[in-house]
Amino acid sequence: MSDTRLKLAVQKSGRLAEGGLKLLERSGLRFAYGRDALHRRAENMPVDLMLVRDDDIPSFVAGGACDYGIVGENVLYEMQARSRRYGEVETVLKLGFAKCTLKLAAPKDGGIRSAGDLAGKSIATSYPGLTKAWLAERGIEAEVVEMRGSVEVAPRMKIADAICDLVSSGATLEANGLEAFETVLESEAVLIRRRNGRNGGVEATAKLLIQRAEGVIASAQTKYILLNAPTDRLAEIKAILPGSDAPTVAQIAGRDDVVAVHAVCREQVFWETLERLKTAGARAILVLPIEKMMA
């Protein structure tokens, strides 16, 4: 691979892989699928993907093997908590997918209900670095027991009094008689790079790719709303539109009492929002996705 081509580390399989490839493809990159399962080459931009394990991505970036990487914050922060080697790795952009939460949990019928109750107790986790750092910040002395999997069974097997683990729906905790009581980290996929010693030959490509990714992320969180509004209630309706700076208002042919309103809404549009608009007099309300955005 040429030093003028941006080398980007991406998880080879899993949620980060699916979300990362989708983001890159929506950013306009087209990849050739060859025999090499660890490498994909973009056909229309000087970008090469390195497909690796997610917990190897910070190492590839810190060591300079890759210029950038897409990784979960939980993985990045855990490795930074364990080793100063990863202190030079920085987050460039939050990507908005692969969201998860690292939580503390304990048996429902036990005596642990808050962080203060952990003093003198043991905590099983796959994230010992993050857990120890969180405890240290709060002056809580507890034993951290590192486990590689099935962390949720630790209290039932008398391995630990509580756990610190990734939680999505909470169904796994419920099935094991556990209840979450504290959030340690809200995590999502991020784009990372080294602070110093980056390959200057690929920075122009990186800047363009980041700009495109920002447009894709913004469009995913933005909707285009069209509606008809009574002129005497226009101010009320404009106030309801979520995250809209200055909607476009246009006259409707043959009508003096109704105008057409077009708005780019940068906040999530809920059914409750549409119901409020309708109550305020809006009609013919249409909500459309935005494929691409560029400021």
Backbone as a ProteinNet text record, in pm:
[ID]
protein_1_A
[PRIMARY]
MSDTRLKLAVQKSGRLAEGGLKLLERSGLRFAYGRDALHRRAENMPVDLMLVRDDDIPSFVAGGACDYGIVGENVLYEMQARSRRYGEVETVLKLGFAKCTLKLAAPKDGGIRSAGDLAGKSIATSYPGLTKAWLAERGIEAEVVEMRGSVEVAPRMKIADAICDLVSSGATLEANGLEAFETVLESEAVLIRRRNGRNGGVEATAKLLIQRAEGVIASAQTKYILLNAPTDRLAEIKAILPGSDAPTVAQIAGRDDVVAVHAVCREQVFWETLERLKTAGARAILVLPIEKMMA
[TERTIARY]
83.6	0	87.4	52.7	129.7	109.1	217.1	206.5	116.3	79.4	-11.4	-156.9	-181.5	-317.3	-348.9	-463.1	-504.6	-537.4	-475.7	-500.8	-595.4	-710.6	-817.5	-847	-833.4	-861.7	-1009.6	-1073.7	-1215.2	-1231.7	-1326	-1354.6	-1392	-1340.8	-1363.2	-1501.6	-1568.2	-1705.5	-1772.3	-1906.9	-1980.8	-2047.4	-2104.6	-2180	-2092.2	-1969.3	-1879.5	-1843.4	-1827.3	-1795.5	-1910.9	-2032.2	-2149.8	-2173.6	-2169.3	-2192.4	-2083	-1957.1	-1844.9	-1846.9	-1870.6	-1875.6	-1993.3	-2106.3	-2223.6	-2195.5	-2130.7	-2096.2	-2002.3	-1900.6	-1804.7	-1869.5	-1957.5	-2025.9	-2120.4	-2190	-2277.5	-2196.4	-2068.2	-1978.7	-1921.2	-1965.4	-1927.1	-1815.2	-1760.8	-1650.6	-1702.5	-1633.5	-1663.7	-1542.6	-1568.6	-1458.4	-1453.2	-1330.4	-1308.6	-1299.2	-1365.9	-1365.2	-1274.6	-1152.9	-1057.8	-1046.1	-939.7	-919.5	-869.1	-803.7	-746.8	-858	-881.1	-990.6	-957.7	-830.6	-789.7	-772.6	-794.7	-767.4	-870.5	-925.4	-1012.4	-963.7	-964.4	-911.5	-1025.4	-1033	-1133.2	-1095.1	-1194	-1167.9	-1169.3	-1236.4	-1254.7	-1197.9	-1117.5	-1051.5	-930.5	-818.9	-699	-712.6	-797.3	-824.7	-813.3	-741.3	-731.5	-785.9	-873.9	-926.9	-843.5	-814.4	-753.9	-860	-900.8	-1007.9	-946.8	-963.9	-896.5	-993.4	-948	-1027.4	-1044.3	-1160.7	-1187	-1087.8	-1043.9	-951.3	-807.7	-782.5	-650.8	-644.4	-758.8	-761.6	-683.9	-701.3	-618.6	-469	-428.5	-286.6	-236.8	-316.8	-278.3	-260.5	-349.2	-341.6	-226.9	-213.8	-107.7	29.8	43.8	172.3	203.7	105.6	129.1	104.7	58.9	29	-90	-182.4	-297.2	-304.1	-352.1	-361.6	-482	-592.7	-717.5	-780.3	-879.7	-950.8	-1091.5	-1179.8	-1316	-1328.9	-1359.4	-1360.5	-1464.5	-1508	-1600	-1526.6	-1591.8	-1529.6	-1495.8	-1578.6	-1552.5	-1418	-1386.1	-1258.2	-1142.6	-1158.8	-1052.7	-1021.8	-1123.6	-1100.6	-1045.2	-1085.6	-1030.9	-880.7	-839.2	-697	-618.5	-678.6	-611.6	-597.6	-695.7	-688.9	-581.8	-553.8	-457.2	-313.5	-294.4	-157.6	-143.7	-33.4	-3.9	25.9	51.5	84.2	-26.1	-149.9	-263.6	-305.3	-222.8	-255	-249.9	-172.8	-160.6	-272	-359.2	-471.9	-586.7	-639.7	-746.7	-870.2	-984.5	-1110.4	-1128.4	-1155.3	-1176.4	-1325.4	-1407.4	-1549.1	-1630.8	-1739.7	-1835.5	-1924.1	-1948	-2011.8	-2159.5	-2211.1	-2354.9	-2412.8	-2328.5	-2381.6	-2305.3	-2350.2	-2289.9	-2291	-2404.6	-2415	-2439.8	-2376	-2395.3	-2361.4	-2394.4	-2373.9	-2301.8	-2196.2	-2125.5	-2184.3	-2244.1	-2315.9	-2267.3	-2285	-2266	-2400	-2398.4	-2521.2	-2491.7	-2595.9	-2582.7	-2712.6	-2711	-2833.4	-2945.2	-3066.3	-3181.8	-3207.4	-3180	-3209.5	-3089.6	-2983.4	-2864.3	-2866.7	-2754.7	-2747.9	-2679.3	-2643.4	-2572.7	-2674.3	-2692.8	-2791.7	-2731.5	-2607.3	-2543.7	-2392.9	-2323.1	-2178.1	-2112.5	-2165.2	-2108	-2112.6	-2208.5	-2222.4	-2114.4	-2035.1	-1931.9	-1805.4	-1790.8	-1671.1	-1650.4	-1530.1	-1497.5	-1555.3	-1625.8	-1686.9	-1599.7	-1642.2	-1571.1	-1661.1	-1598.8	-1672.1	-1610.4	-1690.6	-1644.9	-1668.9	-1571.3	-1584.2	-1486.4	-1522.3	-1430.9	-1358.8	-1389.2	-1329.6	-1263.6	-1157	-1093.9	-1031.7	-976	-915	-1015.7	-1127.2	-1232.6	-1294.4	-1316.4	-1379	-1290.3	-1161.1	-1068.5	-1057.9	-1054.2	-1044.7	-1169.6	-1286.7	-1413.7	-1418.3	-1375	-1373.2	-1274.9	-1156.2	-1052.6	-1098.7	-1169.7	-1219.5	-1314.9	-1380.1	-1479.1	-1428.2	-1301.9	-1242.6	-1300.7	-1347.3	-1408.4	-1306.9	-1280.6	-1188.8	-1267.8	-1247.1	-1314.8	-1223.1	-1241.8	-1162.4	-1224.7	-1140.6	-1187.1	-1139.9	-1236.3	-1207.5	-1226.1	-1118.3	-1127.4	-1183.4	-1283.4	-1341.1	-1349.4	-1337.9	-1340.8	-1479.2	-1569.4	-1703.6	-1795.6	-1927.1	-2028.3	-2015.5	-1990.7	-1971.8	-2097	-2213.8	-2339.4	-2363	-2290.7	-2311	-2224	-2133.4	-2036.6	-2100.9	-2203.4	-2263.4	-2329.1	-2397.2	-2466	-2365.4	-2246.8	-2143.2	-2049.9	-2083.7	-2005.6	-1863.7	-1844.9	-1715.3	-1696.4	-1806	-1800.4	-1934.9	-1934.6	-2058	-2140.3	-2072.8	-2139.5	-2065.9	-2120.2	-2055.5	-2050.9	-1960.5	-1956.3	-1949.5	-2059.8	-2069.1	-2150.1	-2136.3	-2213.7	-2359.2	-2449.1	-2592.8	-2661.9	-2752.5	-2833.3	-2978.3	-3048.7	-3189.8	-3209.3	-3111.1	-3124.5	-3182	-3213.6	-3275	-3180.5	-3050.9	-2953.4	-2940.6	-2940.9	-2937	-3060.5	-3176	-3301.8	-3301.2	-3249.3	-3247.5	-3156.9	-3061.4	-2967.9	-2993.4	-3111.7	-3149.7	-3071	-3021	-2939.3	-3014.2	-2971.8	-3032.6	-2922	-2923.3	-2823.8	-2852.6	-2746.6	-2767.9	-2677.1	-2583.6	-2493.8	-2437.3	-2426.5	-2366.7	-2220.8	-2133.5	-1990.6	-1952.4	-2013	-1976.5	-2088.6	-2120.7	-2207.4	-2115	-2122.5	-2025.6	-2091.5	-2015.9	-2057.8	-1933.1	-1950.7	-1837.8	-1777.6	-1643.8	-1574	-1463.6	-1427.3	-1312.7	-1193.1	-1082	-964.4	-841.4	-740.8	-611.5	-507.9	-380.7	-276.5	-272	-240.8	-227.3	-104	5.4	132.3	185	270.2	335.9	246.7	139.9	51.7	116.3	69.7	118.1	60	142.9	95.1	44.9	92	51.4	-92.7	-158.5	-296.9	-395.9	-347.5	-435.8	-541.1	-508	-608	-722.7	-687.5	-789.5	-871.1	-803.5	-872.3	-970.6	-929	-1015.9	-1142	-1125.8	-1240.7	-1332.4	-1273.2	-1352.7	-1430.1	-1366.3	-1433.4	-1549.2	-1526.5	-1631.9	-1752.2	-1726.9	-1836.7	-1908.2	-1830.8	-1890.2	-1977.9	-1932.1	-2013.3	-2146	-2141.9	-2265.1	-2359.9	-2304.6	-2387.6	-2450.7	-2371.6	-2421.6	-2529.1	-2504.5	-2602	-2732.3	-2723.1	-2844.8	-2925.3	-2856.9	-2926.9	-3008.3	-2965.9	-3032.5	-3125.5	-3140.1	-3215.2	-3329.5	-3441.2	-3556.8	-3601	-3664.7	-3721.5	-3872.8	-3931.6	-4076	-4143	-4250.3	-4333.5	-4474.3	-4537.9	-4675.1	-4742.8	-4873.6	-4952.1	-4997.3	-4984.7	-5016.3	-5108	-5207.1	-5288.9	-5200.6	-5215	-5129.3	-5143.1	-5261.6	-5280.5	-5221.3	-5172.2	-5110.6	-4967.4	-4911.6	-4778.5	-4671.5	-4675.3	-4574	-4575.8	-4694.1	-4707.2	-4650.8	-4680.6	-4633.8	-4482.1	-4425.6	-4280	-4209.8	-4271.1	-4211.4	-4209.7	-4301.8	-4311	-4208	-4170.7	-4079.1	-3946.7	-3903.9	-3786.3	-3654.1	-3573.1	-3439.6	-3435.5	-3537.8	-3542.4	-3505.7	-3401.1	-3355.5	-3448.6	-3467.4	-3546.7	-3620.1	-3740.9	-3815.2	-3849.8	-3864	-3905.5	-4058	-4111.2	-4256	-4291.4	-4384.7	-4422.1	-4573.8	-4618.9	-4761.7	-4815.2	-4939.1	-5007.8	-5099.6	-5091.3	-5168.6	-5317.4	-5377.9	-5521	-5563.7	-5467.3	-5502.5	-5428.3	-5500.2	-5439.3	-5432.3	-5508.6	-5517.2	-5425.9	-5358.3	-5272.4	-5139	-5030.1	-4897.7	-4834.2	-4737.8	-4660.6	-4532.7	-4502.9	-4383.6	-4290.8	-4164.3	-4062.2	-3952.7	-3913.6	-3815.6	-3720.9	-3592.8	-3493.3	-3483	-3523	-3527.8	-3410.5	-3326.5	-3204.1	-3221.7	-3342.8	-3372.1	-3469.5	-3477.8	-3564.5	-3710.7	-3780.8	-3922	-4006.9	-4078	-4159.4	-4305.3	-4382	-4525.1	-4591.7	-4544.8	-4602	-4582.4	-4468.2	-4442.2	-4544.7	-4571.5	-4668.8	-4808.9	-4840.2	-4972.8	-4987.5	-4879.6	-4882.3	-4898.5	-4828.4	-4841	-4984.4	-5043.3	-5180.9	-5278.1	-5258.3	-5344.6	-5333.1	-5212.8	-5190.9	-5246.1	-5300.9	-5362.7	-5289.5	-5173.6	-5099.5	-5173	-5164.4	-5227.6	-5130.7	-5162	-5079.3	-4932.8	-4909	-4773.5	-4697.6	-4579.8	-4497.3	-4356.9	-4303.6	-4170.7	-4085.1	-3973.8	-3887.5	-3746	-3681.2	-3540.2	-3451.6	-3332.9	-3234.8	-3117.3	-3084.3	-2979.2	-2840.5	-2814.2	-2682.8	-2698.3	-2599.4	-2598.7	-2455.5	-2438.2	-2309	-2328.9	-2266.1	-2281.9	-2212.9
-119.5	0	124.9	223.5	346.3	434.2	511.1	604.1	721.7	737.9	847.5	805.4	679.1	630.7	622.6	673.9	674.1	531.9	486.6	353	364.6	299.9	311.3	174.1	160.1	33.3	26.2	-84.9	-107.5	-250	-270.2	-404.5	-496.6	-620.3	-710.4	-773.7	-778.2	-829.5	-776.9	-766.7	-717	-583.2	-523	-397.8	-283.7	-276.9	-170.8	-186.1	-310.8	-334.9	-293.1	-334.7	-301.6	-151.3	-88.4	55.8	134.9	91.3	161.8	154.6	36.1	20.6	96.6	93.7	167.4	316.9	368.4	509.9	546.8	464.2	493.2	487.5	389.6	377.8	495.5	539.2	655.9	783.7	779.5	892.8	892.2	795.6	793.3	699.8	623.2	533.5	403	355.3	225.6	135.5	17.1	-72.1	-194.6	-233.5	-356.7	-472.3	-581.5	-699.8	-804.9	-816.6	-911.5	-1035.2	-1110.7	-1234	-1207.5	-1093.7	-1062	-1021.9	-1105	-1080	-967.9	-925.8	-824.2	-686.9	-675.9	-549.3	-524.1	-402.4	-359.5	-224.8	-209.2	-89.2	-8.4	119.7	207.2	235.1	230.2	248.7	395.9	480.7	619	721.6	676.5	765.8	692	761.4	691.7	647.8	546.4	493.1	341.4	285	140.4	102.1	2.9	-47.5	-164.2	-164.3	-278.9	-337	-461	-525.4	-610.9	-567	-630.4	-643.8	-705	-713.8	-574	-550.1	-415.5	-373.2	-467.5	-427.9	-413.6	-442.8	-417.7	-281	-219.6	-94.4	17.5	43.3	146.9	120.3	-7	-41.7	-8.4	-38.3	-7.7	142.7	221.1	366.3	423.2	378.6	429.1	397.5	280.5	238.9	291.2	357.4	414.2	318.6	196.9	103.6	151.8	222.5	283.2	431	511.7	655.6	689.6	621	644.7	509.9	512.1	389.8	420.9	323.5	333.1	229.9	277.5	188.3	238.2	150.6	189.8	266.7	367.9	443.3	352.9	251.2	160.5	89.8	47.5	-19.9	79.3	196.6	297.9	340	374.9	424.1	315.1	189.9	80.6	67.6	75.9	61.6	182.7	301	419.7	411.6	350.9	335.2	234.4	140.1	34.6	75.5	158.6	187.2	330.8	395	530.8	534.3	418.8	411.5	470.1	463.4	507.2	651.2	719.5	857.4	952	915.1	1000.4	975.8	879.4	853.1	946	1018.1	1113.2	1084.2	1126.4	1112.7	1231.5	1203	1306.9	1336.5	1230.6	1247.4	1136.4	1173.2	1073.8	1034.8	903.9	855.1	819.7	814.7	800.8	661.7	557.6	421.2	333.3	207	112.1	169	227.5	285.9	177.2	192	98.2	170.1	107.3	168.9	71.6	118.6	39.2	74.5	-26	-1.4	-93.1	-42.7	-124.7	-186.5	-313.3	-382.2	-479.5	-510.9	-602.2	-679.1	-788.6	-866.4	-780.4	-801.6	-724.4	-744.2	-865.1	-896	-875.6	-806.9	-782.6	-645.2	-607.9	-480.7	-369.9	-394.3	-291.3	-214.5	-88	-4.9	123.7	154.9	277.9	257.8	355.3	346.3	333.3	404	397.6	259.4	178.7	43	-51.8	-8.6	-95.4	-101.3	-12.5	-10.9	-146.2	-201.6	-330.5	-449.9	-426.9	-535.4	-572.2	-672.8	-714.9	-694.5	-655.4	-625.1	-703.2	-784.5	-859.6	-777.4	-776.4	-694.4	-736.7	-706.4	-720.6	-589.3	-487.2	-354.7	-312	-381.3	-350.1	-210.6	-164.7	-33.2	76.3	72.3	171.9	163.9	42.3	24.1	78.1	46.9	94.9	247.5	304.1	449.6	516.5	458.4	513.8	509	397.6	383.8	481.7	494.9	583.2	728.6	770.5	908.1	939.7	837.4	857.7	814.4	774.9	736	609.7	519	394.1	280.8	212.5	98.9	-30.8	-97.7	-225.1	-312.5	-441.7	-536.3	-551.8	-543.4	-560.9	-696.5	-779.8	-915.3	-915.9	-939.1	-936.9	-1068.6	-1057.5	-1173.3	-1144.8	-1246.6	-1229.9	-1246.6	-1306.6	-1328.3	-1376.4	-1378.7	-1424.3	-1353.2	-1222.5	-1143.7	-1147	-1153.4	-1143.4	-1259.7	-1371.1	-1484.8	-1475.1	-1377.3	-1369.3	-1363.6	-1279.6	-1278.4	-1411.3	-1472.9	-1599.8	-1711.3	-1705.1	-1805.8	-1768.9	-1660.6	-1614.4	-1572.7	-1530.5	-1481.9	-1336	-1260	-1118.5	-1074.3	-959.7	-907.5	-828.2	-767.5	-684.4	-700.9	-640.1	-646.7	-507.6	-491	-372.5	-424.4	-405.2	-470.1	-383.2	-412.6	-342.7	-386.7	-289.8	-316.4	-251.9	-327.2	-269.2	-263.2	-374.6	-376.1	-402.8	-462.6	-499.1	-637.6	-707.2	-840	-940.6	-931.9	-1025.8	-1004.5	-878.9	-851.1	-909.2	-884.4	-933.4	-1084.9	-1152.7	-1299	-1354.8	-1274.9	-1321	-1256.4	-1196.1	-1140.2	-1016.2	-942.6	-824.3	-696.4	-587.4	-457.2	-352.3	-275.1	-170	-53.4	5.6	116.9	236.3	223.6	335.4	320.6	433.6	433.7	476.7	394.6	425.3	498.1	456.8	517	500.9	609.7	604.3	599.9	493	470.7	466.3	504.9	490.1	477.1	447.6	438	575.7	581.9	708.2	687.1	795.9	796.6	847.2	772.2	808.5	825.5	896	914.2	946.2	949.9	994.8	1147.1	1203.3	1348.4	1397.5	1324.2	1364.9	1254.6	1293.1	1194.9	1134.3	1206.6	1153.7	1167.1	1087	1089.9	1212.1	1313.9	1437.5	1417.4	1311.2	1286.9	1244.3	1204.2	1156.9	1252.8	1363.3	1451.4	1519.9	1548.4	1609.3	1511.7	1383.6	1280.5	1264.7	1265.8	1252.3	1366.9	1488.6	1604.7	1592.3	1546.5	1528.5	1418.2	1308.2	1196.2	1236.2	1310.5	1356.9	1450.3	1539	1631.7	1556.5	1454.4	1373.4	1296.9	1239.1	1163	1253.3	1376.2	1471	1498.1	1506.9	1528	1410.5	1289.4	1168.9	1162.3	1190.4	1184.5	1290.4	1410.3	1518.2	1485.9	1425.9	1394.1	1284.2	1192.3	1084.4	1137.6	1248.7	1305.7	1421.2	1446.3	1562.4	1519.3	1589.1	1561.3	1689.4	1669.9	1781.1	1775.5	1881.2	1884.4	1984	1939.3	2025.7	2023.8	2140	2146.5	2275.5	2276.1	2396.6	2452.6	2585.9	2648	2768.2	2784.2	2906	3026.7	3133.4	3249.9	3307.7	3297.3	3355.5	3269.8	3150	3064.2	3025.7	3099	3067	3074.9	3178.8	3195.4	3077.4	3030.6	2917.2	2790.7	2768.8	2648.5	2651.4	2766.3	2778.5	2747.6	2785.6	2761.1	2612.4	2535.5	2392.3	2312.4	2358.9	2284.1	2260.3	2133.9	2102.1	2135.8	2218.6	2247.1	2317.4	2392.2	2462.7	2609.1	2655.7	2793.1	2893	2873	2969.4	2895.1	2846.9	2774.3	2865.9	2805.1	2878.1	2885.3	3004	3024.6	3077.5	3009.8	3048.1	3058.4	3152.6	3168.8	3052	3015.2	2911.9	2982.2	2941.7	3006.1	3006.4	3125.6	3138.6	3137.8	3136.9	3135.5	3246.9	3329	3431.8	3391	3287.8	3247.9	3131.5	3072.9	2956	2975	2933.2	2937	2798.1	2773.8	2649.4	2673.5	2580.4	2592.4	2474.4	2503.2	2401.7	2423.7	2318.3	2335.7	2217.3	2246.4	2144.4	2137	2024.3	2008.5	1923.5	1983	1916.1	1836.9	1821.6	1738.5	1629	1524.8	1413.4	1457.3	1407.4	1441.6	1325.2	1346.8	1242.2	1255.5	1150.4	1156.3	1267.1	1286.3	1391.7	1529.7	1546.8	1674.6	1697.7	1591.7	1603.9	1632	1568.7	1591	1733.8	1790	1929.1	2024.5	1993.6	2076.1	2073.5	1954.3	1941.8	2018.7	2008.6	2081.4	2232.3	2276.4	2419.9	2466.3	2372.9	2411.6	2369.1	2304.5	2259.4	2145.2	2141.3	2036.5	1986.5	1869.3	1810.1	1803.6	1748.2	1742.5	1624.7	1653.1	1551	1556.6	1441.3	1433.5	1344.9	1400.2	1328.9	1313.7	1200.3	1185.7	1270.7	1306.1	1380.2	1288.2	1265.6	1170.6	1225.3	1350.2	1410.4	1555.1	1602.7	1742.8	1794.2	1920.8	1985.4	2130.6	2172.3	2310.4	2408
0	0	0	-77.8	-89.6	32.7	69.6	181.6	149.8	23.5	-12.7	-2.3	27.8	45.6	194.5	232.2	372	415.1	522.2	575.5	695.4	684.2	784.2	842	973.8	1042	1079.4	1041.5	1068.5	1119.9	1210.1	1261	1145.6	1147	1034.8	1034.6	1150.1	1155	1280.3	1274	1388.5	1360.8	1467	1452.2	1402.4	1452.3	1408.4	1262	1217.1	1076.8	987.2	1022.8	941.7	937.5	1054.4	1059.9	991.3	1009.4	948.2	797.2	742.2	596.7	537.2	606.7	558.9	555.4	659.9	664.5	550.3	525.6	419.8	281.9	262.6	134.2	111.5	216.4	204.1	185.1	223	200.2	59	-21	-161.3	-199.3	-105	-137.9	-197.7	-298.3	-360.5	-340.9	-283.7	-249.7	-340.5	-376.5	-452.4	-353.4	-383.8	-298.3	-361.1	-308.9	-362.8	-276	-296.5	-221.2	-79.3	-59.6	71.1	167.5	267.9	362.2	460	465.1	561	497.8	368	299.7	190.1	189.4	80.4	30.7	-99.9	-163.2	-224.4	-188.9	-248.6	-393.3	-482	-624.5	-666.1	-588.9	-631.6	-533.8	-437.4	-342.7	-287.8	-259.8	-210.3	-64.4	-43.9	89.7	86.8	183.3	200.1	337	340.6	466.5	515.8	645.5	711.6	803.4	778.9	854.2	965.1	1090.3	1203.7	1320.9	1429.1	1552	1611	1673.2	1724.6	1831.4	1917.5	2023.1	1973.6	1844.6	1785.6	1717.7	1694.3	1617.2	1686.1	1817.9	1881.1	1868.3	1871.8	1857.2	1717.1	1615.3	1477.5	1458.3	1518.8	1503.8	1587.6	1712.7	1800.4	1743.9	1681.6	1627.8	1489.2	1425.3	1293.1	1177.9	1207.2	1098.4	1017.5	1082.8	1015.6	1054.3	961.2	985.1	1072.8	1047.9	1121.1	1154.3	1242.6	1276.7	1323.2	1308.8	1360.3	1471.7	1592.2	1708.5	1808.6	1896.2	2001.7	2111.4	2167	2276.5	2393.5	2418.6	2530.3	2514.3	2391.3	2364.6	2376.8	2315.4	2319.2	2462.2	2540.4	2676	2767.1	2743.1	2823.2	2799.6	2673.2	2642	2691.2	2684.3	2738	2889	2956.1	3101.3	3141.5	3052.9	3084.3	3053.6	2949	2904.7	2855.9	2894.4	2849.5	2700.1	2642.2	2499.2	2412.7	2461.3	2381.2	2412.2	2491.7	2525.1	2406.6	2303.6	2185.3	2083.7	2111.6	2021	2059.1	1961.9	1989	1904.3	1955.4	1883.4	1790.1	1663.6	1563.2	1546.8	1547.1	1515.8	1579.7	1647.5	1695.2	1577.3	1560	1438.4	1453.2	1574.4	1593	1580.4	1570.3	1565.7	1664.7	1677.4	1772.7	1914.9	1952.6	2085.8	2190.7	2304.8	2414.9	2545.5	2657.3	2787.8	2879.7	2942.8	3042.6	3178.6	3244.5	3369.6	3481.6	3601.2	3719.9	3756.5	3794.6	3832.3	3945.3	4019.9	4134	4150.8	4228	4251.2	4310.3	4260.1	4307	4455.4	4503	4643.3	4734.6	4683.4	4763.7	4827.4	4885.9	4958.1	4881.5	4754.6	4676.2	4592.6	4623.4	4553.2	4496.1	4534.7	4488.1	4484.5	4428	4417.2	4554.1	4652.5	4786.3	4848.2	4807.3	4861.4	4810	4710.8	4653.1	4738.4	4833.4	4917.5	4984.5	4965.8	5025.1	4952.2	4840.5	4764	4643.7	4568.7	4447.5	4326.2	4214.1	4090.5	3975.5	3906.9	3791.2	3665.2	3574.4	3454.3	3345.7	3220.3	3107.2	3080.1	3161.3	3146.2	3277.6	3317.6	3446.7	3451.2	3338.2	3335.9	3361.1	3288.9	3306.6	3445.4	3493	3624.1	3735.4	3729.7	3832.4	3829.1	3708.4	3696.6	3752.7	3724	3773.2	3925.4	3981.8	4127.7	4190.7	4129.3	4183.3	4184.5	4080.2	4072	4186.2	4237.8	4344.6	4480.7	4486.3	4614.2	4673.1	4587.2	4633.7	4622.5	4731.8	4731.7	4718.2	4604.4	4578	4494.4	4503.4	4424.6	4286.2	4182.7	4045.1	3995	3956.4	3907.1	3755.8	3680.8	3534.7	3481	3392.9	3325.8	3176.8	3094.6	2949.4	2890	2962.3	2911.3	3020.8	2991.9	3087.8	3221.7	3214.7	3336.6	3424	3360.3	3435.2	3531.6	3515	3605.5	3730.8	3735.3	3845.2	3983.6	4007.5	4141.9	4177.7	4081.3	4108.5	4138.2	4075.3	4097.4	4212.6	4284.3	4399.5	4360.8	4236.3	4191	4230.8	4231.8	4267.1	4323.1	4389.9	4448.4	4347.8	4249.5	4149.2	4016.9	3911.9	3781.2	3718.1	3622.7	3538	3394.7	3320	3189	3093	2963.3	2861.7	2868.5	2860.1	2869.1	2750.5	2686.7	2578.6	2625.1	2615.4	2655	2803.8	2867.6	3007.8	3028.8	2919	2929.9	2994.5	2962.9	3020.4	3170.7	3213.4	3357.3	3425.8	3365.8	3422.8	3436	3331.7	3332.5	3441.6	3486.3	3589.2	3724.6	3739.5	3868.1	3907.6	3807.3	3834.5	3800.6	3863.4	3836.8	3827.3	3717.4	3699.5	3793.7	3851.1	3943.5	3913.9	3820	3790.9	3650	3577.1	3443.3	3452.4	3396.7	3394.6	3265.9	3152.3	3023.3	2923.1	2851.6	2734.7	2613.2	2534.8	2428.4	2291.2	2188.6	2049.4	1963.5	1836.8	1745.1	1722.5	1714.8	1691.5	1588.3	1520.9	1429.7	1508.6	1506	1585.7	1497.2	1551.6	1486.2	1593.6	1554.6	1646.3	1649.1	1765.9	1775.9	1701.2	1713.4	1652.2	1561.7	1469.2	1383.4	1278	1239.6	1135.7	998.8	906.2	768	697.7	676	613.9	472.3	404.8	267	251.4	361.4	350.3	416	472.2	548.4	461.7	335.7	246.9	222.4	203.4	186.1	313.5	428	556.4	577.7	545.4	563	478.8	354.4	265.9	317.5	362.9	413.2	538.5	629.1	751	716	619.7	576.9	522.5	442.1	387.8	498.7	592	701.8	788	812.3	889.7	820	686.5	610.9	621.6	616.8	628.8	767.5	871.7	1009.1	1030.1	979.8	994.8	924.8	805.7	730.8	798.5	866.1	935.9	1052.4	1109.6	1225.9	1187.7	1057.1	1010.3	918.5	928.5	843.5	773.2	659.1	583.3	598.6	653.4	678.8	585.3	523.1	440.7	498.8	505.6	556.1	508.4	519.5	494.3	628.5	643.9	772.7	754.3	841.6	838.3	870.4	796.4	816.7	957.9	1015.8	1148.3	1260.6	1228.1	1330.7	1291.9	1195.5	1144	1253	1335	1439.4	1537	1573.3	1665.5	1604	1476.6	1408.1	1391.1	1357.7	1343.6	1475.5	1586.7	1718.4	1753.6	1696.8	1726.5	1647.3	1527.3	1440.8	1513.8	1529.4	1611.2	1542.3	1607	1557.3	1424.1	1390.3	1262.3	1282.1	1211.1	1227.1	1157.2	1027.1	950	838.7	865.9	762.2	645.2	527.6	408.7	405.4	388.1	383	244	175.9	40	27.9	-53.4	-78.8	-161.8	-134.9	-213	-312	-437	-543.3	-509.3	-516	-493.8	-349.1	-254.5	-111.9	-39.8	32.7	115.1	262	298.6	439	475.3	375.5	399.1	326	392	329.2	336.8	249.5	252	331.6	421.7	506.3	478.4	446.9	426.3	529.9	603	710	719	739.9	771.5	923.1	979.5	1124.9	1171.2	1254.3	1297.8	1427.1	1471.6	1587.4	1546	1628.1	1596	1591.1	1489.9	1472.4	1523.2	1633.4	1693.5	1647.4	1667.5	1637.5	1718.8	1842.4	1926.1	1862.5	1793.6	1725.1	1615	1537.4	1428.5	1483.7	1594.5	1655.8	1705.9	1760.9	1805.4	1686.6	1577	1456.5	1403.8	1403.3	1354.2	1444.1	1574.7	1669.2	1648.3	1607.6	1584.1	1450	1371.5	1245.9	1121.7	1135.5	1017.6	948.5	815.6	736.1	628.9	574.3	468	511.5	630.7	687.7	626.9	573.6	510.7	569.9	616.3	672	582	532.8	438	494.6	464.9	503.7	412.7	462.1	382.2	356.6	231.8	198.2	226.4	189.5	209.2	253	332.8	375.2	372.2	338.2	346.5	384	492.3	540.1	447.6
[MASK]
+++++++++++++++++++++++++++++++++++++++++++++++++++++++++++++++++++++++++++++++++++++++++++++++++++++++++++++++++++++++++++++++++++++++++++++++++++++++++++++++++++++++++++++++++++++++++++++++++++++++++++++++++++++++++++++++++++++++++++++++++++++++++++++++++++++++++++++++++++++++++++++++++++++++

